[in-house]
Amino acid sequence: MKKILRMWSISAIRGPGSYSAGHIPNAFSLNDGNVKEYIESADKEKPLIVCCYHGISSRGAAEHLSQNGFKEVYSMTGGFEAWPD
């Protein structure tokens, strides 16, 4: 699992309060307040896993990021709830 975390970026599509309450280790918070800056500055060649709590909101976020030039974006099925502890 640690090797995957080095090769991929993981974003948590959760508001600041939800992110603080829990997120996948090493995931960064991506939300309405910082998504524009992230799109402008991120490495669009590095694969990205997008995760929300249930795996529903992340689908739309992954599509938005793909439309903005990210080469490999995946929505995590089942979301944060499905992440093994």
C-alpha positions as protocol buffer text, in pm:
chain_id: "A"
residue {
  index: 1
  type: MET
  ca { x: 0 y: 0 z: 0 }
}
residue {
  index: 2
  type: LYS
  ca { x: 284 y: 244 z: 77 }
}
residue {
  index: 3
  type: LYS
  ca { x: 424 y: 198 z: -274 }
}
residue {
  index: 4
  type: ILE
  ca { x: 86 y: 297 z: -422 }
}
residue {
  index: 5
  type: LEU
  ca { x: 80 y: 611 z: -210 }
}
residue {
  index: 6
  type: ARG
  ca { x: 419 y: 719 z: -352 }
}
residue {
  index: 7
  type: MET
  ca { x: 317 y: 660 z: -713 }
}
residue {
  index: 8
  type: TRP
  ca { x: -25 y: 822 z: -691 }
}
residue {
  index: 9
  type: SER
  ca { x: -176 y: 1136 z: -546 }
}
residue {
  index: 10
  type: ILE
  ca { x: -491 y: 1089 z: -341 }
}
residue {
  index: 11
  type: SER
  ca { x: -734 y: 1374 z: -293 }
}
residue {
  index: 12
  type: ALA
  ca { x: -1015 y: 1383 z: -42 }
}
residue {
  index: 13
  type: ILE
  ca { x: -1319 y: 1565 z: -180 }
}
residue {
  index: 14
  type: ARG
  ca { x: -1449 y: 1670 z: 157 }
}
residue {
  index: 15
  type: GLY
  ca { x: -1506 y: 2000 z: 328 }
}
residue {
  index: 16
  type: PRO
  ca { x: -1255 y: 2111 z: 591 }
}
residue {
  index: 17
  type: GLY
  ca { x: -1464 y: 1981 z: 883 }
}
residue {
  index: 18
  type: SER
  ca { x: -1521 y: 1640 z: 725 }
}
residue {
  index: 19
  type: TYR
  ca { x: -1155 y: 1618 z: 621 }
}
residue {
  index: 20
  type: SER
  ca { x: -1047 y: 1691 z: 978 }
}
residue {
  index: 21
  type: ALA
  ca { x: -1282 y: 1423 z: 1108 }
}
residue {
  index: 22
  type: GLY
  ca { x: -1113 y: 1159 z: 893 }
}
residue {
  index: 23
  type: HIS
  ca { x: -943 y: 1094 z: 562 }
}
residue {
  index: 24
  type: ILE
  ca { x: -716 y: 844 z: 389 }
}
residue {
  index: 25
  type: PRO
  ca { x: -356 y: 875 z: 512 }
}
residue {
  index: 26
  type: ASN
  ca { x: -153 y: 1118 z: 297 }
}
residue {
  index: 27
  type: ALA
  ca { x: -463 y: 1235 z: 109 }
}
residue {
  index: 28
  type: PHE
  ca { x: -482 y: 1608 z: 55 }
}
residue {
  index: 29
  type: SER
  ca { x: -801 y: 1806 z: 87 }
}
residue {
  index: 30
  type: LEU
  ca { x: -954 y: 1922 z: -241 }
}
residue {
  index: 31
  type: ASN
  ca { x: -1265 y: 2135 z: -216 }
}
residue {
  index: 32
  type: ASP
  ca { x: -1443 y: 2433 z: -369 }
}
residue {
  index: 33
  type: GLY
  ca { x: -1200 y: 2668 z: -195 }
}
residue {
  index: 34
  type: ASN
  ca { x: -882 y: 2528 z: -348 }
}
residue {
  index: 35
  type: VAL
  ca { x: -974 y: 2331 z: -662 }
}
residue {
  index: 36
  type: LYS
  ca { x: -899 y: 2617 z: -904 }
}
residue {
  index: 37
  type: GLU
  ca { x: -550 y: 2666 z: -760 }
}
residue {
  index: 38
  type: TYR
  ca { x: -490 y: 2291 z: -766 }
}
residue {
  index: 39
  type: ILE
  ca { x: -590 y: 2266 z: -1133 }
}
residue {
  index: 40
  type: GLU
  ca { x: -351 y: 2549 z: -1219 }
}
residue {
  index: 41
  type: SER
  ca { x: -51 y: 2418 z: -1023 }
}
residue {
  index: 42
  type: ALA
  ca { x: -69 y: 2036 z: -1000 }
}
residue {
  index: 43
  type: ASP
  ca { x: 130 y: 1785 z: -1202 }
}
residue {
  index: 44
  type: LYS
  ca { x: -135 y: 1667 z: -1447 }
}
residue {
  index: 45
  type: GLU
  ca { x: 80 y: 1371 z: -1551 }
}
residue {
  index: 46
  type: LYS
  ca { x: 80 y: 1211 z: -1205 }
}
residue {
  index: 47
  type: PRO
  ca { x: -206 y: 964 z: -1156 }
}
residue {
  index: 48
  type: LEU
  ca { x: -472 y: 1085 z: -915 }
}
residue {
  index: 49
  type: ILE
  ca { x: -727 y: 898 z: -707 }
}
residue {
  index: 50
  type: VAL
  ca { x: -1024 y: 1112 z: -604 }
}
residue {
  index: 51
  type: CYS
  ca { x: -1211 y: 1003 z: -295 }
}
residue {
  index: 52
  type: CYS
  ca { x: -1518 y: 1132 z: -113 }
}
residue {
  index: 53
  type: TYR
  ca { x: -1707 y: 973 z: 176 }
}
residue {
  index: 54
  type: HIS
  ca { x: -1931 y: 733 z: -17 }
}
residue {
  index: 55
  type: GLY
  ca { x: -1778 y: 742 z: -366 }
}
residue {
  index: 56
  type: ILE
  ca { x: -2051 y: 946 z: -532 }
}
residue {
  index: 57
  type: SER
  ca { x: -1922 y: 1307 z: -532 }
}
residue {
  index: 58
  type: SER
  ca { x: -1578 y: 1191 z: -638 }
}
residue {
  index: 59
  type: ARG
  ca { x: -1713 y: 1076 z: -976 }
}
residue {
  index: 60
  type: GLY
  ca { x: -1807 y: 1430 z: -1074 }
}
residue {
  index: 61
  type: ALA
  ca { x: -1483 y: 1569 z: -935 }
}
residue {
  index: 62
  type: ALA
  ca { x: -1279 y: 1315 z: -1132 }
}
residue {
  index: 63
  type: GLU
  ca { x: -1464 y: 1407 z: -1450 }
}
residue {
  index: 64
  type: HIS
  ca { x: -1403 y: 1779 z: -1386 }
}
residue {
  index: 65
  type: LEU
  ca { x: -1031 y: 1719 z: -1333 }
}
residue {
  index: 66
  type: SER
  ca { x: -1010 y: 1509 z: -1649 }
}
residue {
  index: 67
  type: GLN
  ca { x: -1179 y: 1786 z: -1846 }
}
residue {
  index: 68
  type: ASN
  ca { x: -913 y: 2022 z: -1710 }
}
residue {
  index: 69
  type: GLY
  ca { x: -618 y: 1826 z: -1843 }
}
residue {
  index: 70
  type: PHE
  ca { x: -541 y: 1558 z: -1584 }
}
residue {
  index: 71
  type: LYS
  ca { x: -425 y: 1247 z: -1771 }
}
residue {
  index: 72
  type: GLU
  ca { x: -515 y: 972 z: -1522 }
}
residue {
  index: 73
  type: VAL
  ca { x: -794 y: 1041 z: -1273 }
}
residue {
  index: 74
  type: TYR
  ca { x: -992 y: 773 z: -1094 }
}
residue {
  index: 75
  type: SER
  ca { x: -1286 y: 793 z: -858 }
}
residue {
  index: 76
  type: MET
  ca { x: -1249 y: 553 z: -567 }
}
residue {
  index: 77
  type: THR
  ca { x: -1544 y: 315 z: -562 }
}
residue {
  index: 78
  type: GLY
  ca { x: -1702 y: 309 z: -216 }
}
residue {
  index: 79
  type: GLY
  ca { x: -1513 y: 619 z: -104 }
}
residue {
  index: 80
  type: PHE
  ca { x: -1354 y: 674 z: 235 }
}
residue {
  index: 81
  type: GLU
  ca { x: -1592 y: 418 z: 385 }
}
residue {
  index: 82
  type: ALA
  ca { x: -1434 y: 145 z: 171 }
}
residue {
  index: 83
  type: TRP
  ca { x: -1071 y: 227 z: 260 }
}
residue {
  index: 84
  type: PRO
  ca { x: -914 y: -55 z: 463 }
}
residue {
  index: 85
  type: ASP
  ca { x: -782 y: 57 z: 801 }
}
